[in-house]
Amino acid sequence: MFVVYVIAPIFESIWISFYDWDGLGPMTFIGAANYVELFDDEAFYTALENNVVWLLLYMLAVPGGLFVALFLNQTVFGIRLVKSLFFFPFVISQVVVGLVFAWFYDPSFGILAMIFEAFGMKPIAILADEDYVTYGIIAAGLWPQTAYCMILYLTGLNAISPDQIEAGRLDGAKGWRMLWHVVLPQLRPATFIAVVVTVIGALRSFDLVSIMTDGGPYGSSRVLAFYMYEQALSEYGYRMGYGAAIAVVLFAIMMVYISFFITRMISNERGGR
C-alpha cells in the first residue's frame, strides 16, 4: 500500500516533470525545460518566498503547543472541559478554519475591525493587503496546528517518569530548571514529531490559501502547493508537467528539512547511549 500510494507517485511525478502534458493528450518529452522555465518564473519565487515565511512562523506552533500542554497538564476541577476546548480547533475542517478567520478579518463586520474601531483606528483589510495577507493566513493556520502540537506534548507529559521528576526536586530543580533539564529531554520524541509534522504542514499549505484568498491579491499569497494546483489542475493551467516540476521542488525542500531533523534525532539518541 505504501509503495503503491506514496513511493510510486513520487517517482511518477519526477517522470512527468520532464514532459509537456495537459493530462489527457499525448505526452511530449522536453527534458529539463520545465525546470528552466520554473527558475525564471517570478510567480514561483513569490510562492517560494511565502513558503519560507510559512516555515519560519509556523514553527511557533511547537513552543505554543508545549506551553499550552504544560498549562493543561494538571489535575484541577474542570480541566477536561478546558482540554476539549483547546483540542477543538484540531478536529474541525481547515475549510471551516479558513471561513472563520476570513469573517474575523473582514473590514466591514469582522471582530478584528471592531477591535480597531474600539481603539479609534481604521480597520485594515488583512486579506486584501499584499503586505499582510500571508501573515493573516499563517495566523489562521497556527490555531489548529498549535492544538495538534499540544496533543503530542500532553501524550508525552503523561509518559514522563515520576521518579525523575521527584529526583529533580530532591536536587533542587524547579521552574525553568526542571523544565529544561528534566522535562524537555523526556519530550524529545514528541518534539521531533511536532517539528516534522509542522514543517510538512507549512510546506504543503494549500487549503487555507485556497479558501481565504485563492492566491490573491494579485498572487501575493501563493505558496508552492497552491501554485502547483494552479498550473496543473485549475482552469488556468492543465500543465501537468510544469505542475509536477513544482511538486518535485517542494518535495526536495521537504526532504532536506526532514532529513536534517532525522539525522539530529539519531545523533542525539546515539549520544544519549
Residue pairs with C-beta under 8 A, 6 or more apart in sequence:
10 251
13 244
13 247
13 248
13 251
14 244
14 248
16 27
16 240
16 241
16 244
17 34
17 35
17 241
17 244
17 245
17 247
17 248
18 29
18 30
18 31
18 32
18 34
18 241
19 27
19 28
19 29
19 30
19 240
19 241
20 27
20 28
20 30
20 33
20 34
20 239
20 241
21 27
21 28
21 239
21 240
21 241
22 238
22 239
22 240
23 232
23 238
23 240
27 241
30 241
34 241
34 242
34 244
34 245
35 245
37 242
38 44
38 242
38 245
38 246
38 249
43 219
43 222
43 227
44 224
44 227
44 246
46 219
46 220
46 222
47 222
47 223
47 224
47 226
47 227
47 246
48 224
50 134
50 221
50 222
50 223
51 202
51 203
51 205
51 223
51 224
51 250
51 253
53 134
53 135
53 138
54 134
54 138
54 141
54 202
54 203
54 205
54 223
55 199
55 202
55 203
55 257
57 135
57 138
57 142
58 138
58 141
58 142
58 145
58 198
58 199
58 201
58 202
58 205
59 195
59 198
59 199
59 202
60 142
60 146
61 142
61 145
61 146
61 148
61 149
61 194
61 198
62 149
62 191
62 194
62 195
62 198
64 142
64 146
64 149
64 150
65 145
65 146
65 147
65 148
65 149
65 150
65 151
65 152
65 153
65 194
66 149
66 150
66 153
66 187
66 191
68 86
68 146
68 147
68 150
68 153
69 149
69 150
69 153
69 154
69 156
69 157
70 153
70 157
70 179
72 79
72 82
72 83
72 86
72 150
72 154
73 154
73 157
73 158
83 154
86 147
86 150
87 147
87 150
87 151
88 147
89 97
89 143
89 144
89 146
89 147
90 144
90 147
90 148
90 151
92 144
94 144
94 207
94 208
94 211
95 207
95 211
97 140
97 141
97 143
97 144
97 208
98 140
98 207
98 208
98 210
98 211
98 212
99 211
100 140
101 136
101 137
101 139
101 140
101 143
101 208
101 212
102 127
102 211
102 212
103 109
103 110
104 110
104 111
104 112
105 112
105 125
105 126
105 127
105 136
106 112
106 113
107 113
107 123
107 124
107 125
107 126
107 128
108 123
110 123
112 123
112 124
112 126
113 123
116 122
116 123
116 124
117 123
124 132
126 132
126 133
126 135
126 136
127 133
127 136
127 137
127 212
127 213
127 217
128 216
128 217
129 217
130 217
130 218
130 220
133 213
133 216
133 217
133 220
133 221
134 220
134 221
136 212
137 205
137 208
137 209
137 212
137 213
137 221
140 208
140 212
141 201
141 202
141 205
141 208
145 198
145 201
148 194
148 197
149 194
149 197
149 198
152 190
152 193
152 194
152 197
153 187
153 190
153 194
155 190
156 186
156 187
156 189
156 190
157 183
157 187
159 186
160 183
160 186
160 187
161 186
164 182
164 186
165 178
165 182
165 183
168 178
168 181
168 182
169 178
173 181
173 182
184 191
188 265
188 268
192 261
192 265
195 261
196 258
196 261
199 254
199 257
199 258
199 261
200 254
200 258
203 224
203 225
203 250
203 253
203 254
203 257
204 225
204 250
204 254
205 223
205 225
205 226
206 223
206 225
206 226
206 229
209 215
209 221
209 222
209 223
209 225
209 226
210 226
210 229
212 221
213 221
215 221
215 222
215 226
215 227
215 230
222 230
224 246
224 249
224 250
224 253
225 250
227 246
228 243
228 246
228 247
228 250
229 237
229 243
230 236
230 237
231 237
231 239
231 242
231 243
231 246
232 238
232 239
232 240
232 242
232 243
232 244
232 246
233 243
237 243
